[in-house]
Amino acid sequence: MLVWQTEIAIRAAFKAVADNKQVAILVPTTILALQHYNTFKDRLKDFPCNIDYINRFKSAAKQKETLKKLEEGKMDIVIGTHRLLGKDVVFKDLGLMVIDEEQKFGVAARKS
């Protein structure tokens, strides 16, 4: 079952990607990052949209590969935890950031 907030996030992300912008989905837990990744992949499977995730379950090499694609503009949507706020995370053209469960993040993280 898809909750309405997730549906809105998917549609907003799709619109941003259609406008040639990248999207970051910031979530509070590792498990939620993987769940959202699977949901986004399923919902957008029929569209030319590159989606990936970053969490602690991915190896450092795989995370580095994802970050490289993100910086080169070859990744449209990235889903992850606070790891997405790291200084080594560089977007080519970020157009939308969706924060899921904003109250779980500190004020400093929201302002960065």
C-alpha positions as CSV (number, residue, x, y, z in Angstrom):
1,M,0.0,0.0,0.0
2,L,1.3,3.4,-1.0
3,V,0.7,6.3,1.4
4,W,-0.3,9.6,-0.1
5,Q,2.9,11.3,1.0
6,T,5.0,8.8,-1.0
7,E,2.7,9.2,-4.0
8,I,3.2,12.9,-3.9
9,A,6.9,12.5,-3.6
10,I,7.0,10.1,-6.6
11,R,5.0,12.5,-8.8
12,A,7.1,15.5,-7.8
13,A,10.3,13.6,-8.5
14,F,9.0,12.5,-11.9
15,K,8.1,16.1,-12.8
16,A,11.6,17.3,-11.7
17,V,13.3,14.6,-13.7
18,A,11.1,15.4,-16.7
19,D,12.4,18.9,-16.4
20,N,16.0,17.6,-16.5
21,K,16.6,18.1,-12.8
22,Q,18.0,15.7,-10.2
23,V,16.1,14.7,-7.1
24,A,17.3,13.7,-3.6
25,I,15.0,11.8,-1.2
26,L,16.3,12.2,2.3
27,V,14.9,9.5,4.7
28,P,15.6,8.9,8.4
29,T,16.5,5.1,8.3
30,T,18.5,2.7,6.2
31,I,15.5,0.4,5.8
32,L,13.3,3.2,4.6
33,A,15.9,4.2,2.0
34,L,15.7,0.7,0.6
35,Q,11.9,0.6,0.8
36,H,11.6,3.9,-1.0
37,Y,14.1,2.8,-3.6
38,N,12.1,-0.3,-4.4
39,T,8.8,1.7,-4.6
40,F,10.3,4.4,-6.8
41,K,11.9,1.8,-9.1
42,D,8.6,-0.1,-9.4
43,R,6.5,3.0,-10.1
44,L,8.9,4.6,-12.6
45,K,10.0,1.4,-14.3
46,D,8.3,2.4,-17.6
47,F,10.1,5.7,-17.8
48,P,13.7,6.7,-18.6
49,C,14.6,7.5,-15.1
50,N,17.8,6.4,-13.3
51,I,17.2,5.7,-9.6
52,D,19.6,4.6,-7.0
53,Y,20.1,4.7,-3.2
54,I,22.8,5.1,-0.7
55,N,22.8,3.5,2.7
56,R,25.1,1.5,4.9
57,F,24.1,-1.8,3.3
58,K,25.9,-0.7,0.1
59,S,29.6,-1.3,-0.1
60,A,31.9,1.8,-0.2
61,A,32.8,1.0,-3.8
62,K,29.1,0.9,-4.8
63,Q,28.4,4.1,-3.0
64,K,31.3,5.8,-4.7
65,E,30.0,4.6,-8.1
66,T,26.5,6.0,-7.3
67,L,28.1,9.4,-6.2
68,K,30.1,9.5,-9.4
69,K,27.0,9.0,-11.5
70,L,25.2,11.7,-9.5
71,E,28.0,14.2,-10.0
72,E,28.1,13.5,-13.8
73,G,24.4,13.9,-14.1
74,K,23.8,10.2,-15.0
75,M,21.6,9.6,-11.9
76,D,18.2,11.2,-11.8
77,I,16.9,10.2,-8.3
78,V,19.0,9.2,-5.3
79,I,17.4,8.0,-2.1
80,G,19.3,7.9,1.2
81,T,19.8,8.8,4.8
82,H,21.7,11.7,6.2
83,R,24.6,10.3,4.2
84,L,23.2,12.4,1.3
85,L,24.2,15.6,3.3
86,G,27.9,14.7,3.2
87,K,30.4,17.1,1.6
88,D,31.4,14.4,-0.9
89,V,27.8,14.3,-2.4
90,V,27.8,16.5,-5.4
91,F,24.8,17.0,-7.7
92,K,25.2,18.1,-11.3
93,D,21.8,19.9,-11.2
94,L,19.7,19.3,-8.1
95,G,16.1,20.5,-8.6
96,L,14.2,18.9,-5.7
97,M,15.0,17.5,-2.3
98,V,12.2,15.6,-0.5
99,I,12.7,15.2,3.2
100,D,10.7,12.3,4.7
101,E,10.1,12.6,8.4
102,E,11.8,16.0,8.7
103,Q,11.4,16.0,12.5
104,K,13.9,13.2,12.7
105,F,16.7,15.4,11.4
106,G,18.4,18.1,13.4
107,V,18.2,21.8,12.6
108,A,21.8,21.8,11.4
109,A,21.1,19.1,8.9
110,R,18.0,20.8,7.5
111,K,20.0,24.1,7.0
112,S,22.9,22.5,5.1
